[in-house]
Amino acid sequence: MIGSIIGTGVFTMPAVMAGAGTSSIITLAVIAVGAVLLGVMFGQLTKRVPSVDGGLYAYSRHEFGDFAGYLTAWCYWITCWAGNAAIVASWVLYVESLFGIENPSAWTNLGIALTGLWIPAIINLAGIRQMAWFQNLTVVLKFVPLVFVAIFGWFFVSSANFGPFNASGGSLYDGIGIAAGVALFSFIGVECASIAAGRVRDPRRNVGRASVIGTAASGLLYVAVTAVIMGLVPHDQLVDDGAPFVAGIQSMFSGAGWVGKAVALIAVVSGIGALNGWTLVTAEMPFAAARDGLFPRSFAKEDRNGTPWFGIIASTIVASVLMAWSYSGSTGLKVFTYLVYLSVVTVAIPYFFSACSQLAYLVSRRRKVQGWNLARDLSIAGVSALFSLWVTFASGYQSVYQAMVLILIGIPIYSFLKARRERLGLVPEPIDQIEEPDARGVLR
């Protein structure tokens, strides 16, 4: 669970946070609390809708019907491939640091990015067993520099390196907005246990526990390493550094170049691991929806190993196109930040649907919770809904606009899916009011 949450983004996050100022550490802590509440809520929802793959999709469909389920799956699918693109954008920066590539062209960036996208896709297509082995290896490697910095980095921190409380150049709320997007992006994955609930032993008990414990542990680690890196690297250098952990580790070891290269190598390998896991997650929700007839049928195709191969290939192709589009206009941290905000907006919508699903149950006559438990659950669901709305608003107009275009593209697709299900008799056809002519031949 923690391996799903902690990806390569955490290795780049301190640089983006530094652009907001030290206030971003507080923002990160608040986002962590919100993510923990989401984990609690997903656990509650799984108790009502257990042993069903799809997680957020299943919750929305159970409470609001097919269209809400489809829209949730569509939004989350966008989140996954856009999020994979964001992870790759961070990964590219560490590849460049590892090999000493300076001032790379857009074509160089794109070539590295496509390599990072397609290696995990090939690993996944090779089979679940091989993927799981590789994933476990990279999770271990990923935690080595993070835990080391979080514990021992404090001994090397200099207060002079911390930037101003608000470094955004605007209002404090502007600074909070800069930090909020990348902070929530770092917690995307809190829902992964619920998405694969059908494959989890005793999901009513274990999904909520895994979500809460994994998110809380990740939050503590994020806050610690972000604060330490801000104290290790001078602020004016940190805001422009796409590989801040390299600079942070080197400052701890008096500029030893080999240490920085070792950290860059670990970040590169762990990045492949994060992409490895998320490449499969990208195909899981469309797979669950396609089996229900609420996503194109091709996404339900599996190979002999049980891998949803079409979903993996299709998602990787779309992510590749997004990377080409992104690098055609920007490079470096700008590409990473843009993709982060796009991912955050599209994931906030499924979170919002899930929160509203829980609210609908709690205020209905079906609920079994009473008294204090009802007040507690209503508070969790209500705060989760408001949290999702706030994160969407804080992501900025451009991100919301572009995300909305991508979401609207999915509605015509649903039209054809619904028509097909009606023809097959899977859902009832709507009763249309047809005008009939009266005795004089006039339509009435």
NUVEX-489349 format. One record per residue (C-alpha): z negated, x, y; residue number from 1. Coordinates in nm, 3 decimals. Layout:
<recs>
+---------+---------+---------+---------+
|      zz |      xx |      yy | drenlum |
+---------+---------+---------+---------+
|       Z |       X |       Y |     NUM |
...
+---------+---------+---------+---------+
</recs>
This chain:
<recs>
+---------+---------+---------+---------+
|      zz |      xx |      yy | drenlum |
+---------+---------+---------+---------+
|   0.000 |   0.000 |   0.000 |       1 |
|  -0.095 |   0.279 |   0.244 |       2 |
|   0.222 |   0.461 |   0.142 |       3 |
|   0.427 |   0.159 |   0.253 |       4 |
|   0.260 |   0.146 |   0.594 |       5 |
|   0.253 |   0.516 |   0.678 |       6 |
|   0.609 |   0.638 |   0.717 |       7 |
|   0.785 |   0.905 |   0.920 |       8 |
|   0.725 |   0.712 |   1.242 |       9 |
|   0.369 |   0.841 |   1.261 |      10 |
|   0.505 |   1.196 |   1.293 |      11 |
|   0.694 |   1.095 |   1.609 |      12 |
|   0.454 |   0.831 |   1.744 |      13 |
|   0.232 |   1.068 |   1.953 |      14 |
|   0.529 |   1.164 |   2.173 |      15 |
|   0.609 |   0.801 |   2.255 |      16 |
|   0.241 |   0.722 |   2.304 |      17 |
|   0.206 |   1.013 |   2.545 |      18 |
|   0.468 |   0.849 |   2.764 |      19 |
|   0.226 |   0.559 |   2.810 |      20 |
|  -0.078 |   0.783 |   2.872 |      21 |
|  -0.414 |   0.809 |   2.703 |      22 |
|  -0.451 |   0.430 |   2.738 |      23 |
|  -0.215 |   0.415 |   2.440 |      24 |
|  -0.499 |   0.524 |   2.211 |      25 |
|  -0.685 |   0.205 |   2.302 |      26 |
|  -0.365 |   0.003 |   2.258 |      27 |
|  -0.319 |   0.156 |   1.915 |      28 |
|  -0.674 |   0.060 |   1.816 |      29 |
|  -0.618 |  -0.300 |   1.934 |      30 |
|  -0.290 |  -0.322 |   1.743 |      31 |
|  -0.473 |  -0.190 |   1.436 |      32 |
|  -0.725 |  -0.475 |   1.461 |      33 |
|  -0.440 |  -0.725 |   1.495 |      34 |
|  -0.268 |  -0.576 |   1.190 |      35 |
|  -0.590 |  -0.602 |   0.987 |      36 |
|  -0.615 |  -0.971 |   1.081 |      37 |
|  -0.257 |  -1.017 |   0.964 |      38 |
|  -0.356 |  -0.856 |   0.634 |      39 |
|  -0.647 |  -1.097 |   0.598 |      40 |
|  -0.415 |  -1.390 |   0.670 |      41 |
|  -0.156 |  -1.275 |   0.415 |      42 |
|  -0.432 |  -1.261 |   0.157 |      43 |
|  -0.533 |  -1.619 |   0.242 |      44 |
|  -0.174 |  -1.738 |   0.220 |      45 |
|  -0.126 |  -1.569 |  -0.117 |      46 |
|  -0.424 |  -1.760 |  -0.253 |      47 |
|  -0.234 |  -2.082 |  -0.176 |      48 |
|   0.112 |  -1.957 |  -0.277 |      49 |
|   0.038 |  -1.699 |  -0.550 |      50 |
|   0.268 |  -1.520 |  -0.793 |      51 |
|   0.577 |  -1.584 |  -0.580 |      52 |
|   0.806 |  -1.302 |  -0.469 |      53 |
|   0.916 |  -1.301 |  -0.108 |      54 |
|   0.581 |  -1.315 |   0.071 |      55 |
|   0.652 |  -1.424 |   0.427 |      56 |
|   0.966 |  -1.606 |   0.314 |      57 |
|   0.772 |  -1.795 |   0.045 |      58 |
|   0.495 |  -1.895 |   0.286 |      59 |
|   0.734 |  -2.036 |   0.547 |      60 |
|   0.944 |  -2.219 |   0.289 |      61 |
|   0.636 |  -2.367 |   0.121 |      62 |
|   0.504 |  -2.509 |   0.449 |      63 |
|   0.812 |  -2.581 |   0.663 |      64 |
|   1.103 |  -2.614 |   0.420 |      65 |
|   1.423 |  -2.431 |   0.335 |      66 |
|   1.551 |  -2.356 |   0.683 |      67 |
|   1.225 |  -2.195 |   0.795 |      68 |
|   1.220 |  -1.994 |   0.474 |      69 |
|   1.577 |  -1.879 |   0.525 |      70 |
|   1.518 |  -1.786 |   0.890 |      71 |
|   1.211 |  -1.586 |   0.793 |      72 |
|   1.402 |  -1.400 |   0.521 |      73 |
|   1.693 |  -1.334 |   0.756 |      74 |
|   1.465 |  -1.196 |   1.031 |      75 |
|   1.274 |  -0.978 |   0.788 |      76 |
|   1.595 |  -0.844 |   0.638 |      77 |
|   1.703 |  -0.736 |   0.988 |      78 |
|   1.361 |  -0.576 |   1.035 |      79 |
|   1.399 |  -0.376 |   0.717 |      80 |
|   1.739 |  -0.221 |   0.779 |      81 |
|   1.670 |  -0.171 |   1.151 |      82 |
|   1.333 |  -0.021 |   1.057 |      83 |
|   1.500 |   0.212 |   0.809 |      84 |
|   1.728 |   0.322 |   1.090 |      85 |
|   1.423 |   0.390 |   1.309 |      86 |
|   1.258 |   0.594 |   1.032 |      87 |
|   1.579 |   0.794 |   0.997 |      88 |
|   1.591 |   0.853 |   1.374 |      89 |
|   1.245 |   1.010 |   1.348 |      90 |
|   1.346 |   1.200 |   1.035 |      91 |
|   1.649 |   1.347 |   1.213 |      92 |
|   1.422 |   1.506 |   1.476 |      93 |
|   1.223 |   1.689 |   1.208 |      94 |
|   1.537 |   1.800 |   1.025 |      95 |
|   1.656 |   1.953 |   1.351 |      96 |
|   1.318 |   2.123 |   1.399 |      97 |
|   1.320 |   2.255 |   1.041 |      98 |
|   1.664 |   2.414 |   1.071 |      99 |
|   1.635 |   2.512 |   1.438 |     100 |
|   1.918 |   2.287 |   1.553 |     101 |
|   1.916 |   2.276 |   1.934 |     102 |
|   2.112 |   2.037 |   2.155 |     103 |
|   2.289 |   1.869 |   1.863 |     104 |
|   2.593 |   1.653 |   1.923 |     105 |
|   2.599 |   1.282 |   1.844 |     106 |
|   2.814 |   1.358 |   1.539 |     107 |
|   2.553 |   1.603 |   1.410 |     108 |
|   2.278 |   1.346 |   1.459 |     109 |
|   2.482 |   1.082 |   1.282 |     110 |
|   2.567 |   1.308 |   0.990 |     111 |
|   2.200 |   1.393 |   0.934 |     112 |
|   2.102 |   1.027 |   0.971 |     113 |
|   2.357 |   0.905 |   0.716 |     114 |
|   2.230 |   1.166 |   0.471 |     115 |
|   1.877 |   1.035 |   0.520 |     116 |
|   1.987 |   0.677 |   0.460 |     117 |
|   2.201 |   0.729 |   0.152 |     118 |
|   1.987 |   0.974 |  -0.048 |     119 |
|   1.710 |   0.710 |  -0.094 |     120 |
|   1.973 |   0.447 |  -0.173 |     121 |
|   2.111 |   0.665 |  -0.452 |     122 |
|   1.761 |   0.733 |  -0.584 |     123 |
|   1.688 |   0.360 |  -0.594 |     124 |
|   2.017 |   0.283 |  -0.767 |     125 |
|   1.931 |   0.543 |  -1.031 |     126 |
|   1.644 |   0.323 |  -1.146 |     127 |
|   1.292 |   0.203 |  -1.065 |     128 |
|   1.123 |   0.466 |  -1.282 |     129 |
|   1.284 |   0.755 |  -1.101 |     130 |
|   1.214 |   0.594 |  -0.765 |     131 |
|   0.844 |   0.544 |  -0.842 |     132 |
|   0.800 |   0.908 |  -0.950 |     133 |
|   0.962 |   1.037 |  -0.632 |     134 |
|   0.764 |   0.795 |  -0.418 |     135 |
|   0.430 |   0.910 |  -0.556 |     136 |
|   0.519 |   1.274 |  -0.492 |     137 |
|   0.618 |   1.217 |  -0.131 |     138 |
|   0.311 |   1.001 |  -0.055 |     139 |
|   0.087 |   1.293 |  -0.151 |     140 |
|   0.289 |   1.536 |   0.062 |     141 |
|   0.283 |   1.298 |   0.357 |     142 |
|  -0.095 |   1.288 |   0.376 |     143 |
|  -0.148 |   1.664 |   0.374 |     144 |
|  -0.066 |   1.736 |   0.742 |     145 |
|  -0.198 |   1.400 |   0.863 |     146 |
|  -0.543 |   1.435 |   0.709 |     147 |
|  -0.557 |   1.804 |   0.798 |     148 |
|  -0.485 |   1.735 |   1.165 |     149 |
|  -0.717 |   1.432 |   1.177 |     150 |
|  -1.012 |   1.637 |   1.047 |     151 |
|  -0.965 |   1.996 |   1.166 |     152 |
|  -0.750 |   1.939 |   1.474 |     153 |
|  -1.051 |   1.833 |   1.680 |     154 |
|  -1.177 |   2.194 |   1.680 |     155 |
|  -0.868 |   2.303 |   1.874 |     156 |
|  -0.835 |   2.014 |   2.120 |     157 |
|  -0.828 |   2.096 |   2.492 |     158 |
|  -0.918 |   1.824 |   2.743 |     159 |
|  -0.665 |   1.975 |   2.987 |     160 |
|  -0.380 |   1.871 |   2.756 |     161 |
|  -0.452 |   1.499 |   2.781 |     162 |
|  -0.229 |   1.324 |   3.031 |     163 |
|  -0.329 |   1.050 |   3.277 |     164 |
|  -0.470 |   0.721 |   3.156 |     165 |
|  -0.147 |   0.550 |   3.262 |     166 |
|   0.158 |   0.777 |   3.251 |     167 |
|   0.421 |   0.501 |   3.246 |     168 |
|   0.506 |   0.528 |   3.614 |     169 |
|   0.443 |   0.155 |   3.652 |     170 |
|   0.154 |  -0.082 |   3.602 |     171 |
|  -0.104 |  -0.044 |   3.329 |     172 |
|   0.058 |  -0.337 |   3.151 |     173 |
|   0.386 |  -0.141 |   3.147 |     174 |
|   0.205 |   0.141 |   2.972 |     175 |
|   0.055 |  -0.100 |   2.722 |     176 |
|   0.401 |  -0.240 |   2.651 |     177 |
|   0.541 |   0.107 |   2.581 |     178 |
|   0.263 |   0.181 |   2.335 |     179 |
|   0.243 |  -0.163 |   2.171 |     180 |
|   0.591 |  -0.159 |   2.021 |     181 |
|   0.569 |   0.177 |   1.845 |     182 |
|   0.209 |   0.099 |   1.745 |     183 |
|   0.304 |  -0.221 |   1.564 |     184 |
|   0.608 |  -0.050 |   1.412 |     185 |
|   0.370 |   0.196 |   1.250 |     186 |
|   0.189 |  -0.095 |   1.083 |     187 |
|   0.497 |  -0.270 |   0.947 |     188 |
|   0.428 |  -0.273 |   0.577 |     189 |
|   0.101 |  -0.467 |   0.591 |     190 |
|   0.297 |  -0.749 |   0.427 |     191 |
|   0.452 |  -0.543 |   0.145 |     192 |
|   0.189 |  -0.643 |  -0.113 |     193 |
|   0.261 |  -1.010 |  -0.046 |     194 |
|   0.638 |  -0.964 |  -0.075 |     195 |
|   0.598 |  -0.836 |  -0.431 |     196 |
|   0.312 |  -1.077 |  -0.517 |     197 |
|   0.496 |  -1.194 |  -0.827 |     198 |
|   0.469 |  -0.841 |  -0.967 |     199 |
|   0.106 |  -0.783 |  -0.865 |     200 |
|  -0.176 |  -0.830 |  -1.115 |     201 |
|  -0.408 |  -1.111 |  -1.001 |     202 |
|  -0.232 |  -1.158 |  -0.661 |     203 |
|  -0.486 |  -1.415 |  -0.538 |     204 |
|  -0.744 |  -1.137 |  -0.534 |     205 |
|  -0.552 |  -0.811 |  -0.498 |     206 |
|  -0.291 |  -0.887 |  -0.230 |     207 |
|  -0.545 |  -0.956 |   0.042 |     208 |
|  -0.764 |  -0.664 |  -0.061 |     209 |
|  -0.474 |  -0.418 |  -0.065 |     210 |
|  -0.344 |  -0.543 |   0.270 |     211 |
|  -0.677 |  -0.516 |   0.450 |     212 |
|  -0.795 |  -0.186 |   0.301 |     213 |
|  -0.455 |  -0.019 |   0.339 |     214 |
|  -0.413 |  -0.135 |   0.699 |     215 |
|  -0.765 |  -0.040 |   0.806 |     216 |
|  -0.736 |   0.306 |   0.652 |     217 |
|  -0.394 |   0.357 |   0.813 |     218 |
|  -0.530 |   0.244 |   1.151 |     219 |
|  -0.816 |   0.494 |   1.144 |     220 |
|  -0.577 |   0.774 |   1.052 |     221 |
|  -0.328 |   0.676 |   1.323 |     222 |
|  -0.587 |   0.671 |   1.600 |     223 |
|  -0.731 |   1.006 |   1.490 |     224 |
|  -0.403 |   1.197 |   1.460 |     225 |
|  -0.255 |   1.051 |   1.780 |     226 |
|  -0.561 |   1.149 |   1.983 |     227 |
|  -0.568 |   1.497 |   1.828 |     228 |
|  -0.199 |   1.567 |   1.892 |     229 |
|  -0.242 |   1.456 |   2.254 |     230 |
|  -0.523 |   1.708 |   2.285 |     231 |
|  -0.332 |   1.989 |   2.113 |     232 |
|  -0.002 |   1.973 |   2.303 |     233 |
|   0.021 |   1.971 |   2.685 |     234 |
|   0.122 |   1.627 |   2.811 |     235 |
|   0.438 |   1.738 |   2.992 |     236 |
|   0.566 |   1.900 |   2.672 |     237 |
|   0.456 |   1.624 |   2.437 |     238 |
|   0.650 |   1.342 |   2.607 |     239 |
|   0.981 |   1.521 |   2.539 |     240 |
|   0.901 |   1.655 |   2.192 |     241 |
|   1.063 |   1.465 |   1.907 |     242 |
|   0.864 |   1.665 |   1.650 |     243 |
|   0.513 |   1.671 |   1.804 |     244 |
|   0.334 |   1.761 |   1.480 |     245 |
|   0.517 |   2.093 |   1.467 |     246 |
|   0.392 |   2.184 |   1.815 |     247 |
|   0.044 |   2.055 |   1.736 |     248 |
|   0.006 |   2.258 |   1.415 |     249 |
|   0.147 |   2.570 |   1.581 |     250 |
|  -0.112 |   2.543 |   1.861 |     251 |
|  -0.385 |   2.537 |   1.595 |     252 |
|  -0.247 |   2.856 |   1.433 |     253 |
|  -0.166 |   3.048 |   1.752 |     254 |
|   0.203 |   2.971 |   1.745 |     255 |
|   0.268 |   3.082 |   1.387 |     256 |
|   0.629 |   2.981 |   1.334 |     257 |
|   0.609 |   2.950 |   0.957 |     258 |
|   0.335 |   2.687 |   0.986 |     259 |
|   0.553 |   2.472 |   1.207 |     260 |
|   0.842 |   2.505 |   0.962 |     261 |
|   0.613 |   2.404 |   0.676 |     262 |
|   0.503 |   2.091 |   0.864 |     263 |
|   0.864 |   2.006 |   0.947 |     264 |
|   0.956 |   2.044 |   0.580 |     265 |
|   0.671 |   1.816 |   0.474 |     266 |
|   0.778 |   1.558 |   0.734 |     267 |
|   1.137 |   1.573 |   0.609 |     268 |
|   1.039 |   1.528 |   0.244 |     269 |
|   0.788 |   1.252 |   0.324 |     270 |
|   1.051 |   1.082 |   0.537 |     271 |
|   1.280 |   1.059 |   0.237 |     272 |
|   0.985 |   0.913 |   0.045 |     273 |
|   0.919 |   0.648 |   0.310 |     274 |
|   1.286 |   0.556 |   0.315 |     275 |
|   1.286 |   0.553 |  -0.062 |     276 |
|   1.024 |   0.279 |  -0.074 |     277 |
|   1.160 |   0.080 |   0.218 |     278 |
|   1.514 |   0.086 |   0.079 |     279 |
|   1.387 |  -0.117 |  -0.216 |     280 |
|   1.179 |  -0.348 |   0.007 |     281 |
|   1.494 |  -0.411 |   0.213 |     282 |
|   1.653 |  -0.568 |  -0.096 |     283 |
|   1.344 |  -0.750 |  -0.229 |     284 |
|   1.319 |  -1.042 |   0.015 |     285 |
|   1.694 |  -1.121 |   0.019 |     286 |
|   1.678 |  -1.102 |  -0.362 |     287 |
|   1.400 |  -1.363 |  -0.375 |     288 |
|   1.580 |  -1.588 |  -0.126 |     289 |
|   1.916 |  -1.550 |  -0.303 |     290 |
|   1.763 |  -1.666 |  -0.633 |     291 |
|   1.659 |  -1.983 |  -0.451 |     292 |
|   2.008 |  -2.029 |  -0.306 |     293 |
|   1.889 |  -1.943 |   0.046 |     294 |
|   2.075 |  -1.615 |   0.083 |     295 |
|   2.428 |  -1.515 |  -0.023 |     296 |
|   2.441 |  -1.509 |  -0.405 |     297 |
|   2.550 |  -1.146 |  -0.415 |     298 |
|   2.201 |  -1.038 |  -0.307 |     299 |
|   2.063 |  -1.171 |  -0.638 |     300 |
|   2.271 |  -0.927 |  -0.842 |     301 |
|   2.077 |  -0.677 |  -1.054 |     302 |
|   2.182 |  -0.383 |  -1.266 |     303 |
|   2.057 |  -0.317 |  -1.618 |     304 |
|   1.744 |  -0.152 |  -1.476 |     305 |
|   1.652 |  -0.463 |  -1.278 |     306 |
|   1.743 |  -0.305 |  -0.944 |     307 |
|   1.891 |  -0.541 |  -0.680 |     308 |
|   2.183 |  -0.307 |  -0.630 |     309 |
|   2.393 |  -0.521 |  -0.399 |     310 |
|   2.107 |  -0.569 |  -0.154 |     311 |
|   2.041 |  -0.195 |  -0.146 |     312 |
|   2.406 |  -0.108 |  -0.079 |     313 |
|   2.463 |  -0.386 |   0.176 |     314 |
|   2.143 |  -0.304 |   0.368 |     315 |
|   2.223 |   0.068 |   0.375 |     316 |
|   2.574 |   0.000 |   0.504 |     317 |
|   2.443 |  -0.219 |   0.787 |     318 |
|   2.179 |   0.042 |   0.876 |     319 |
|   2.452 |   0.308 |   0.882 |     320 |
|   2.656 |   0.101 |   1.127 |     321 |
|   2.347 |   0.056 |   1.344 |     322 |
|   2.287 |   0.432 |   1.344 |     323 |
|   2.647 |   0.495 |   1.453 |     324 |
|   2.607 |   0.241 |   1.733 |     325 |
|   2.277 |   0.392 |   1.845 |     326 |
|   2.396 |   0.753 |   1.855 |     327 |
|   2.712 |   0.656 |   2.040 |     328 |
|   2.505 |   0.609 |   2.356 |     329 |
|   2.181 |   0.806 |   2.317 |     330 |
|   2.007 |   1.076 |   2.116 |     331 |
|   1.659 |   1.193 |   2.029 |     332 |
|   1.350 |   0.991 |   2.116 |     333 |
|   1.556 |   0.727 |   2.299 |     334 |
|   1.729 |   0.626 |   1.977 |     335 |
|   1.399 |   0.615 |   1.790 |     336 |
|   1.231 |   0.402 |   2.058 |     337 |
|   1.524 |   0.160 |   2.081 |     338 |
|   1.530 |   0.102 |   1.705 |     339 |
|   1.152 |   0.065 |   1.695 |     340 |
|   1.153 |  -0.219 |   1.947 |     341 |
|   1.440 |  -0.396 |   1.770 |     342 |
|   1.246 |  -0.381 |   1.443 |     343 |
|   0.924 |  -0.503 |   1.604 |     344 |
|   1.082 |  -0.812 |   1.760 |     345 |
|   1.244 |  -0.921 |   1.436 |     346 |
|   0.928 |  -0.867 |   1.230 |     347 |
|   0.707 |  -1.048 |   1.481 |     348 |
|   0.901 |  -1.369 |   1.411 |     349 |
|   0.818 |  -1.376 |   1.035 |     350 |
|   0.458 |  -1.290 |   1.124 |     351 |
|   0.456 |  -1.583 |   1.367 |     352 |
|   0.599 |  -1.821 |   1.104 |     353 |
|   0.335 |  -1.709 |   0.856 |     354 |
|   0.055 |  -1.766 |   1.106 |     355 |
|   0.190 |  -2.111 |   1.188 |     356 |
|   0.217 |  -2.187 |   0.815 |     357 |
|  -0.153 |  -2.116 |   0.779 |     358 |
|  -0.234 |  -2.320 |   1.091 |     359 |
|  -0.035 |  -2.617 |   0.957 |     360 |
|  -0.238 |  -2.609 |   0.637 |     361 |
|  -0.573 |  -2.572 |   0.814 |     362 |
|  -0.519 |  -2.869 |   1.045 |     363 |
|  -0.380 |  -3.090 |   0.768 |     364 |
|  -0.572 |  -3.313 |   0.528 |     365 |
|  -0.478 |  -3.085 |   0.237 |     366 |
|  -0.720 |  -2.810 |   0.329 |     367 |
|  -1.033 |  -2.745 |   0.128 |     368 |
|  -1.214 |  -2.519 |   0.374 |     369 |
|  -1.487 |  -2.669 |   0.593 |     370 |
|  -1.743 |  -2.571 |   0.853 |     371 |
|  -1.778 |  -2.203 |   0.933 |     372 |
|  -1.500 |  -2.102 |   0.693 |     373 |
|  -1.261 |  -2.339 |   0.870 |     374 |
|  -1.352 |  -2.197 |   1.212 |     375 |
|  -1.306 |  -1.843 |   1.079 |     376 |
|  -0.968 |  -1.914 |   0.922 |     377 |
|  -0.843 |  -2.103 |   1.228 |     378 |
|  -0.944 |  -1.809 |   1.446 |     379 |
|  -0.763 |  -1.560 |   1.225 |     380 |
|  -0.444 |  -1.768 |   1.211 |     381 |
|  -0.456 |  -1.848 |   1.583 |     382 |
|  -0.510 |  -1.488 |   1.689 |     383 |
|  -0.233 |  -1.377 |   1.450 |     384 |
|   0.009 |  -1.624 |   1.609 |     385 |
|  -0.082 |  -1.514 |   1.963 |     386 |
|  -0.066 |  -1.150 |   1.857 |     387 |
|   0.289 |  -1.197 |   1.726 |     388 |
|   0.396 |  -1.368 |   2.049 |     389 |
|   0.243 |  -1.097 |   2.265 |     390 |
|   0.410 |  -0.815 |   2.073 |     391 |
|   0.745 |  -0.991 |   2.109 |     392 |
|   0.695 |  -1.025 |   2.485 |     393 |
|   0.580 |  -0.664 |   2.521 |     394 |
|   0.892 |  -0.533 |   2.345 |     395 |
|   1.105 |  -0.593 |   2.655 |     396 |
|   1.397 |  -0.813 |   2.747 |     397 |
|   1.673 |  -0.595 |   2.602 |     398 |
|   1.513 |  -0.581 |   2.258 |     399 |
|   1.446 |  -0.955 |   2.253 |     400 |
|   1.800 |  -1.030 |   2.368 |     401 |
|   1.966 |  -0.814 |   2.104 |     402 |
|   1.733 |  -0.936 |   1.831 |     403 |
|   1.810 |  -1.296 |   1.923 |     404 |
|   2.184 |  -1.234 |   1.889 |     405 |
|   2.132 |  -1.090 |   1.541 |     406 |
|   1.912 |  -1.384 |   1.443 |     407 |
|   2.160 |  -1.644 |   1.569 |     408 |
|   2.436 |  -1.484 |   1.360 |     409 |
|   2.242 |  -1.592 |   1.054 |     410 |
|   2.249 |  -1.964 |   1.134 |     411 |
|   2.622 |  -2.022 |   1.060 |     412 |
|   2.564 |  -1.841 |   0.730 |     413 |
|   2.289 |  -2.089 |   0.648 |     414 |
|   2.531 |  -2.374 |   0.721 |     415 |
|   2.757 |  -2.264 |   0.433 |     416 |
|   2.460 |  -2.200 |   0.204 |     417 |
|   2.323 |  -2.549 |   0.268 |     418 |
|   2.662 |  -2.712 |   0.211 |     419 |
|   2.696 |  -2.532 |  -0.122 |     420 |
|   2.350 |  -2.643 |  -0.234 |     421 |
|   2.438 |  -3.002 |  -0.145 |     422 |
|   2.757 |  -2.984 |  -0.354 |     423 |
|   2.559 |  -2.853 |  -0.650 |     424 |
|   2.301 |  -3.130 |  -0.612 |     425 |
|   2.019 |  -2.882 |  -0.544 |     426 |
|   1.917 |  -3.060 |  -0.223 |     427 |
|   1.976 |  -3.418 |  -0.109 |     428 |
|   2.262 |  -3.480 |   0.129 |     429 |
|   2.171 |  -3.619 |   0.473 |     430 |
|   2.254 |  -3.986 |   0.525 |     431 |
|   2.503 |  -4.010 |   0.809 |     432 |
|   2.534 |  -4.318 |   1.029 |     433 |
|   2.903 |  -4.412 |   0.999 |     434 |
|   3.053 |  -4.651 |   1.249 |     435 |
|   3.236 |  -4.947 |   1.092 |     436 |
|   3.493 |  -5.173 |   1.262 |     437 |
|   3.399 |  -5.536 |   1.324 |     438 |
|   3.633 |  -5.836 |   1.265 |     439 |
|   3.832 |  -5.749 |   1.575 |     440 |
|   3.881 |  -5.386 |   1.460 |     441 |
|   3.641 |  -5.250 |   1.722 |     442 |
|   3.407 |  -4.970 |   1.607 |     443 |
|   3.043 |  -5.060 |   1.633 |     444 |
+---------+---------+---------+---------+
</recs>
